[in-house]
């Protein structure tokens, strides 16, 4: 059972510089509603709102940190009270002092609690203040040896629903004469295949129609391209998931975006649909243009 199965309200806290923002972003990518820099006193009303909303509200992750200053002192008691109601978990992010010092120095920012002291003074003050919360946390992640991609991947694995897709892949058909889409990751050109436009029986149909699809897929080179491209995409999709890249778009082009690109995008989506951890969909940008 994953952490997401056990509760729909997650409190994210921990040491400054340990990766709260990265964890919050990963949760947001999984569909959680993330509230950042929330004073502990507002946790109760937020949970009550969740109870009232029931299934209509998404899973909520509340990020609580020392920017709340004196408000943060109330956090242990508030967290205990919320836990007594059930359905609330605490994720605590930690890292060693020397790693935290290096991270703060790399971004040239002071620690929120260092005042007139050193970075290490601020870190030690925060660690002392957070000790009871760390001790009682449901999930503890030490990020000392993790980069941001590794941390995001670990959070995704812990809090994603069983069987949920970790990457969403879109095949986008388009016509080169209308311009190459700019917001894509990969582009493939189908103009090496004969154009059904020049066949009067096929001209008014699209790549979604069986007669055009069968024509395109039966042309010399079509099957070879499909097999090779699917084989090439599989390790790319695996790598995207390891690097916590949650979305990608593969653009499939032909001259007008009506016949070849549409048929090939649909077929690629069908063949890659069984890729582990990947949800596949198809869009046709220029289908319907004159």
C-alpha positions in Angstrom: 0.0 0.0 0.0 1.3 3.4 -0.9 1.3 6.5 1.2 -1.4 8.0 -1.0 -3.7 5.1 -0.2 -3.5 5.8 3.5 -4.5 9.5 3.5 -5.7 12.3 1.3 -4.3 15.1 3.4 -0.5 15.4 3.6 1.5 17.9 5.6 4.9 18.5 4.0 7.6 20.0 6.2 11.3 19.6 7.1 14.6 21.4 7.1 15.0 24.5 4.9 17.0 23.5 1.9 16.1 19.8 2.1 13.8 19.9 -0.9 10.3 20.9 0.2 9.7 22.8 -3.1 10.8 19.9 -5.2 8.5 17.5 -3.2 5.6 19.9 -3.6 6.1 20.2 -7.3 6.2 16.4 -7.6 3.0 16.1 -5.7 1.4 18.8 -7.8 2.3 16.8 -10.9 0.6 13.8 -9.4 -2.7 15.8 -9.1 -2.4 16.9 -5.5 -3.7 20.4 -4.6 -0.6 22.0 -3.0 -0.8 24.9 -0.6 2.6 26.5 0.2 3.7 28.4 3.3 0.6 27.7 5.2 0.4 28.8 8.9 -0.3 25.8 11.1 -3.5 27.3 12.5 -5.1 27.2 9.1 -4.5 23.5 8.8 -7.6 22.7 10.8 -10.0 24.8 8.6 -8.4 23.4 5.5 -9.0 19.9 6.6 -12.6 20.7 7.5 -13.0 22.1 4.0 -11.7 18.8 2.6 -14.1 16.9 4.7 -17.0 19.0 3.5 -16.0 18.7 -0.1 -15.6 14.9 0.0 -14.7 13.4 -3.3 -15.2 16.7 -5.1 -11.9 18.0 -3.8 -8.5 16.7 -4.8 -5.9 15.3 -2.4 -4.3 18.2 -0.5 -0.7 18.7 0.4 0.0 21.6 2.8 3.7 22.8 2.9 4.5 24.2 6.4 7.9 25.7 7.2 9.8 28.1 9.5 8.7 31.1 7.5 5.7 31.0 9.9 8.1 32.1 12.7 6.1 32.0 16.0 3.2 30.3 14.2 5.4 27.3 13.6 5.7 26.7 17.4 2.1 25.6 17.3 2.7 23.0 14.6 3.3 19.9 16.8 0.1 20.3 18.7 -1.9 21.1 15.6 -0.4 18.1 13.8 -1.3 15.8 16.7 -4.9 17.0 16.7 -5.3 16.5 13.0 -3.8 13.0 13.2 -6.5 12.1 15.8 -9.1 12.8 13.2 -7.5 10.3 10.9 -6.5 10.6 7.2 -3.6 13.0 7.8 0.1 12.1 7.3 3.3 14.1 7.7 6.2 14.0 5.2 9.5 15.3 6.7 12.4 16.2 4.5 15.9 16.2 6.0 19.5 16.5 5.0 22.9 16.7 6.8 24.2 20.0 8.1 27.1 20.1 5.6 24.8 19.4 2.6 22.4 22.1 3.8 25.2 24.6 4.1 26.4 23.9 0.6 22.9 24.3 -0.8 22.4 27.7 0.9 25.8 28.8 -0.3 25.1 27.8 -3.8 22.0 30.0 -4.0 23.6 32.8 -1.9 20.7 33.1 0.4 20.6 33.3 4.2 18.9 30.7 6.4 15.6 32.0 7.6 16.6 31.5 11.3 20.3 32.6 11.2 19.6 36.2 12.1 23.0 37.8 12.8 24.7 34.4 13.1 26.0 32.0 10.6 24.3 29.6 8.2 25.2 26.7 10.6 23.6 28.6 13.5 20.3 28.9 11.6 20.4 25.3 10.6 21.0 24.1 14.2 18.3 26.3 15.6 15.8 24.9 13.0 16.9 21.3 13.6 16.3 21.7 17.3 12.9 23.3 16.8 11.9 20.6 14.3 13.2 17.6 16.3 9.7 16.6 17.8 8.1 16.8 14.4 10.8 14.8 12.7 10.5 12.1 15.4 6.8 11.7 14.8 6.7 12.0 11.0 5.0 9.2 9.0 7.4 9.5 6.1 11.0 10.6 6.4 13.2 11.3 3.4 16.9 12.1 3.8 17.8 14.1 0.7 21.5 14.4 1.4 22.6 12.2 -1.5 19.7 13.0 -3.8 19.5 15.5 -6.6 16.2 17.2 -7.4 15.3 14.6 -10.1 16.0 11.7 -7.7 13.9 13.3 -4.9 11.0 14.1 -7.3 11.1 10.5 -8.5 11.1 9.1 -4.9 8.2 11.3 -3.9 6.3 10.3 -7.1 6.8 6.6 -6.3 5.7 7.0 -2.7 2.5 9.0 -3.3 1.3 8.0 -6.7 -1.8 5.9 -6.8 -1.3 2.2 -7.5 -0.9 1.7 -11.3 -1.1 5.5 -11.9 0.8 6.8 -15.0 4.0 8.6 -14.2 4.4 10.0 -17.7 1.8 11.4 -20.1 2.8 11.1 -23.8 0.9 12.9 -26.5 1.2 12.1 -30.2 0.4 15.3 -32.1 -0.2 15.2 -35.9 0.3 18.4 -37.9 0.8 19.8 -41.3 4.2 21.2 -42.3 2.5 23.8 -44.5 0.9 25.3 -41.3 4.2 25.4 -39.4 6.1 23.0 -37.2 4.8 23.1 -33.6 7.3 24.6 -31.2 6.1 23.1 -27.9 7.1 19.5 -28.6 9.9 17.2 -27.6 10.4 15.1 -30.8 9.4 15.6 -34.5 9.0 12.9 -37.1 8.4 13.5 -40.8 5.9 11.3 -42.7 6.5 12.9 -46.1 8.6 9.9 -47.1 5.3 8.0 -47.7 3.1 8.5 -50.7 0.5 11.2 -50.2 -3.2 9.9 -50.3 -4.2 13.4 -51.3 -3.3 12.5 -54.9 -5.7 9.5 -54.8 -9.1 10.9 -55.7 -10.9 8.2 -53.8 -9.0 9.0 -50.6 -8.6 12.8 -50.9 -11.7 13.8 -49.0 -11.1 11.2 -46.2 -8.7 11.5 -43.3 -6.2 9.3 -41.6 -8.9 8.3 -39.1 -10.8 6.6 -41.8 -10.1 2.9 -42.4 -9.4 3.3 -46.1 -6.8 6.0 -45.6 -5.2 4.2 -42.6 -4.9 0.9 -44.5 -3.4 2.7 -47.5 -0.8 4.6 -45.4 0.2 1.7 -43.3 0.6 -0.6 -46.3 3.0 1.7 -48.1 6.7 0.6 -48.4 8.7 1.8 -45.4 5.7 2.4 -43.1 5.9 -0.8 -41.1 9.7 -0.5 -40.9 9.4 3.1 -39.5 6.7 2.1 -37.0 8.6 -0.8 -35.6 11.9 1.1 -35.3 10.3 4.3 -33.9 8.4 2.4 -31.2 11.6 0.5 -30.3 13.5 3.8 -30.0 10.8 5.5 -28.0 10.6 2.9 -25.2 14.0 3.6 -23.6 13.3 7.4 -24.0 10.0 7.0 -22.1 11.8 5.0 -19.4 14.4 7.7 -19.1 11.8 10.4 -18.9 10.3 8.6 -15.9 13.7 8.2 -14.2 14.3 11.9 -14.7 10.7 12.7 -13.4 9.7 14.3 -16.7 5.9 14.0 -16.5 4.8 15.1 -20.0 6.2 14.8 -23.5 4.8 15.4 -27.0 5.9 13.7 -30.2 4.9 15.6 -33.3 4.1 13.6 -36.4 4.0 15.7 -39.5 3.0 15.4 -43.2 2.2 18.1 -45.8 -1.3 19.1 -44.7 -1.8 17.2 -41.4 -4.8 15.3 -42.7 -3.8 11.9 -44.0 -0.3 10.4 -43.3 0.5 12.1 -40.0 -3.0 11.3 -38.6 -2.8 7.7 -39.5 0.7 7.2 -38.3 0.1 9.1 -35.0 -2.9 6.9 -34.3 -0.9 3.8 -35.0 2.1 4.9 -32.9 -0.2 5.6 -30.0 -1.8 2.1 -30.3 1.6 0.4 -30.4 3.2 2.3 -27.5 0.1 2.1 -25.3 1.5 -0.8 -23.3 4.6 1.1 -22.2 4.9 0.7 -18.4 3.9 3.9 -16.4 2.9 5.8 -19.5 -0.6 7.2 -20.4 -0.9 7.9 -24.1 -3.2 10.2 -26.0 -3.5 11.6 -29.5 -4.2 15.1 -30.8 -4.6 16.2 -34.4 -3.7 19.9 -34.7 -4.6 20.6 -38.3 -7.3 18.0 -39.0 -10.3 19.9 -40.4 -8.3 22.7 -42.0 -9.0 23.4 -45.6 
